[in-house]
Amino acid sequence: MEDGGVLAARRGVRICVRRAVGAEPAALRRGLAAVLTMLSRAARSTSRTLVPALGSLGSRQKHSLPDLPYDYGALEPHINAQIMQLHHSKHHATYVNNLNAIEEKYLEALEKGDITAQVALQPGLKFNGGGHINHSIFWTNLSPKGGGEPKGELLEAIKRDFGSFEKFKEKLTTVSVGVQGSGWGWLGFNKEQGRLQIAACSNQDPLQGTTGP
């Protein structure tokens, strides 16, 4: 899948649904209603801020936990404040801290020419880097004032590529529920095919150009 983002979000955003172990479809659908917000504003700056940060390790700055654009309790009753605080200040923060620590070790391995250490650290970089990127995008796709259908160009593209907004929600829910264990359901724009496309990633794998289907 060639990731070009979402049409209505300046081709810089991917809509995602976090699939947690044991999550029920009904809960996922409620979460989807919240996720399908902020489409015109969601994470416009995310790709501009995260991609440079994941660039050259030699001149890197440490990653930091992004502030939420709303209070922890702003999404109630759909997501309560305690869950939001735990997931942001503890869960996401752990990815950030681990990513910084592993990048320091990776830089040391690069300087020493230690290929074995570099290879051994790569899974940790992918897991924690993916967790940081995925959650940073996820937070900006939630809004206390969300709900309802998107409008304009995005809605027209959804109808064109999925038949209707309801069919799109059904497919995204099905794909997300089908992830074994934890993972993500994504809506992205396939630049090569010129259409919106739904894909799933396991664990904290980020959406990439090779992600199917």
C-alpha positions as a printed NumPy array, in Angstrom:
array([[  0.   ,   0.   ,   0.   ],
       [  1.454,   3.343,  -1.023],
       [  0.685,   5.58 ,   1.906],
       [ -0.414,   9.028,   0.82 ],
       [ -2.618,   9.877,   3.753],
       [ -6.273,  10.885,   3.754],
       [ -7.699,  13.126,   1.062],
       [ -9.496,  15.572,   3.326],
       [ -6.477,  15.911,   5.586],
       [ -4.115,  17.303,   2.988],
       [ -2.839,  13.806,   2.189],
       [ -0.857,  13.79 ,   5.408],
       [ -3.008,  11.74 ,   7.773],
       [ -4.064,   8.167,   8.238],
       [ -7.217,   7.303,  10.165],
       [ -6.589,   4.534,  12.611],
       [ -8.504,   2.333,  14.996],
       [ -6.538,   0.895,  17.904],
       [ -7.398,  -2.805,  18.293],
       [ -6.64 ,  -4.01 ,  21.817],
       [ -6.64 ,  -7.596,  23.01 ],
       [-10.162,  -8.531,  24.071],
       [-11.837,  -5.448,  22.597],
       [-15.455,  -6.11 ,  21.68 ],
       [-16.812,  -5.113,  18.244],
       [-19.403,  -2.835,  19.882],
       [-16.686,  -0.994,  21.758],
       [-14.646,  -0.795,  18.6  ],
       [-17.579,   0.725,  16.74 ],
       [-18.009,   3.324,  19.473],
       [-14.337,   4.098,  19.241],
       [-14.649,   4.325,  15.472],
       [-17.213,   7.088,  15.819],
       [-14.649,   9.091,  17.734],
       [-11.815,   8.145,  15.4  ],
       [-13.722,   9.371,  12.354],
       [-13.438,  12.946,  13.578],
       [-10.893,  15.665,  13.144],
       [-10.619,  14.593,   9.496],
       [-10.004,  18.072,   8.211],
       [ -7.66 ,  18.928,  11.063],
       [ -6.24 ,  15.591,  12.123],
       [ -2.476,  15.472,  12.449],
       [ -1.671,  17.92 ,   9.669],
       [  1.663,  18.556,  11.294],
       [  2.361,  14.971,  12.385],
       [  4.286,  13.911,   9.309],
       [  6.264,  17.164,   9.346],
       [  7.359,  16.721,  12.962],
       [  7.85 ,  12.962,  13.267],
       [  9.658,  12.168,  10.039],
       [ 12.568,  14.583,  10.627],
       [ 12.81 ,  13.323,  14.209],
       [ 13.335,   9.798,  12.924],
       [ 16.043,  10.909,  10.521],
       [ 19.778,  11.049,  11.128],
       [ 20.728,   9.515,  14.444],
       [ 23.965,  11.437,  14.385],
       [ 22.21 ,  14.791,  14.805],
       [ 19.075,  13.535,  16.519],
       [ 17.054,  15.202,  19.196],
       [ 15.266,  13.106,  21.757],
       [ 11.671,  12.198,  21.065],
       [  9.074,  13.617,  23.433],
       [  5.526,  12.73 ,  24.404],
       [  3.159,  15.012,  22.463],
       [  0.578,  16.99 ,  24.386],
       [ -3.033,  16.049,  23.745],
       [ -5.173,  18.728,  22.043],
       [ -7.899,  18.13 ,  24.669],
       [ -8.256,  17.183,  28.337],
       [ -8.153,  13.55 ,  29.444],
       [-11.85 ,  13.665,  30.286],
       [-12.935,  15.397,  27.089],
       [-13.89 ,  12.164,  25.307],
       [-16.225,  10.865,  28.007],
       [-18.505,   8.902,  28.022],
       [-16.897,   7.147,  25.034],
       [-13.425,   6.937,  26.619],
       [-13.079,   7.795,  30.295],
       [-10.41 ,  10.084,  31.691],
       [ -8.571,   7.352,  33.603],
       [ -8.087,   5.256,  30.465],
       [ -6.929,   8.286,  28.478],
       [ -4.462,   9.337,  31.162],
       [ -3.074,   5.822,  31.547],
       [ -2.765,   5.249,  27.817],
       [ -1.143,   8.62 ,  27.127],
       [  1.016,   9.372,  30.169],
       [  2.095,   5.776,  30.844],
       [  1.6  ,   3.578,  27.783],
       [  2.631,   6.037,  25.065],
       [  5.309,   7.548,  27.29 ],
       [  6.906,   4.114,  27.622],
       [  7.284,   3.874,  23.842],
       [  8.935,   7.303,  23.794],
       [ 11.351,   6.499,  26.621],
       [ 12.261,   3.107,  25.168],
       [ 12.762,   4.592,  21.71 ],
       [ 15.172,   7.21 ,  23.041],
       [ 17.126,   4.598,  25.008],
       [ 17.366,   2.196,  22.062],
       [ 18.428,   4.948,  19.667],
       [ 21.263,   5.849,  22.04 ],
       [ 22.413,   2.228,  22.022],
       [ 22.027,   2.037,  18.254],
       [ 24.157,   5.151,  17.791],
       [ 26.855,   3.614,  19.981],
       [ 26.71 ,   0.436,  17.888],
       [ 27.05 ,   2.49 ,  14.7  ],
       [ 30.069,   4.34 ,  16.053],
       [ 31.703,   1.058,  17.071],
       [ 30.785,  -0.69 ,  13.837],
       [ 29.037,  -3.391,  15.864],
       [ 26.798,  -4.986,  13.225],
       [ 25.527,  -7.669,  15.597],
       [ 24.263,  -5.077,  18.07 ],
       [ 22.689,  -3.026,  15.278],
       [ 20.713,  -6.012,  14.033],
       [ 19.668,  -6.978,  17.561],
       [ 18.343,  -3.473,  18.27 ],
       [ 16.276,  -3.12 ,  15.104],
       [ 13.144,  -4.948,  16.368],
       [ 13.047,  -2.633,  19.378],
       [ 13.412,   0.414,  17.152],
       [ 10.533,  -0.759,  14.975],
       [  8.257,  -1.652,  17.888],
       [  8.804,   1.452,  19.991],
       [  9.169,   3.797,  17.031],
       [  5.96 ,   2.422,  15.56 ],
       [  4.193,   2.753,  18.899],
       [  5.252,   6.394,  19.151],
       [  4.244,   7.267,  15.584],
       [  0.962,   5.34 ,  15.66 ],
       [ -0.201,   6.848,  18.927],
       [  0.872,  10.364,  17.943],
       [ -1.385,  10.084,  14.893],
       [ -4.144,   8.354,  16.863],
       [ -4.548,  11.15 ,  19.429],
       [ -5.077,  13.744,  16.721],
       [ -7.819,  11.638,  15.123],
       [ -9.987,  11.961,  18.244],
       [-12.158,  14.964,  19.073],
       [-14.656,  15.796,  21.828],
       [-16.824,  17.421,  19.147],
       [-16.696,  14.539,  16.694],
       [-19.346,  12.301,  15.245],
       [-21.348,  11.925,  12.083],
       [-20.22 ,  11.658,   8.511],
       [-17.212,  13.497,   7.117],
       [-17.923,  16.112,   4.486],
       [-16.66 ,  17.285,   1.166],
       [-13.87 ,  15.574,  -0.733],
       [-13.315,  12.816,   1.823],
       [-16.969,  11.751,   1.9  ],
       [-17.104,  11.677,  -1.892],
       [-13.95 ,   9.545,  -2.002],
       [-15.382,   7.149,   0.605],
       [-18.587,   6.74 ,  -1.398],
       [-16.588,   6.219,  -4.585],
       [-14.234,   3.603,  -3.155],
       [-16.495,   1.807,  -0.652],
       [-20.027,   2.438,  -1.91 ],
       [-21.24 ,   4.341,   1.145],
       [-20.074,   5.651,   4.5  ],
       [-21.836,   2.761,   6.272],
       [-20.102,   0.17 ,   4.098],
       [-16.784,   1.866,   4.799],
       [-17.365,   1.661,   8.572],
       [-18.336,  -1.996,   8.287],
       [-15.2  ,  -2.862,   6.339],
       [-12.864,  -0.911,   8.627],
       [-14.447,  -2.56 ,  11.67 ],
       [-14.149,  -6.025,  10.108],
       [-10.5  ,  -5.513,   9.183],
       [ -9.658,  -4.118,  12.635],
       [-11.467,  -6.881,  14.545],
       [ -9.666,  -9.427,  12.38 ],
       [ -6.251,  -8.426,  13.716],
       [ -4.859, -11.22 ,  15.898],
       [ -4.067,  -9.747,  19.303],
       [ -3.184,  -6.049,  19.31 ],
       [ -2.866,  -3.954,  16.193],
       [ -4.222,  -1.119,  14.097],
       [ -6.8  ,  -0.583,  11.377],
       [ -5.905,   2.168,   8.905],
       [ -7.584,   4.195,   6.207],
       [ -4.997,   5.537,   3.797],
       [ -4.738,   6.943,   0.297],
       [ -3.013,   4.726,  -2.251],
       [ -1.243,   7.133,  -4.584],
       [ -0.431,   4.479,  -7.169],
       [ -4.05 ,   3.354,  -7.46 ],
       [ -5.542,   6.785,  -6.81 ],
       [ -8.012,   5.515,  -4.224],
       [ -8.656,   5.127,  -0.513],
       [ -7.607,   1.813,   0.958],
       [ -8.066,   0.023,   4.285],
       [ -5.184,  -1.938,   5.779],
       [ -4.289,  -3.55 ,   9.105],
       [ -0.996,  -3.726,  10.993],
       [ -0.153,  -6.067,  13.854],
       [  1.212,  -4.934,  17.2  ],
       [  2.885,  -1.524,  16.777],
       [  3.978,  -1.935,  13.173],
       [  3.603,   1.415,  11.39 ],
       [  1.745,   1.718,   8.109],
       [  4.285,   1.504,   5.282],
       [  4.373,   1.467,   1.508],
       [  4.457,  -2.334,   1.532],
       [  1.483,  -2.777,   3.873],
       [ -1.344,  -4.787,   2.272],
       [ -3.873,  -5.693,   1.213]])
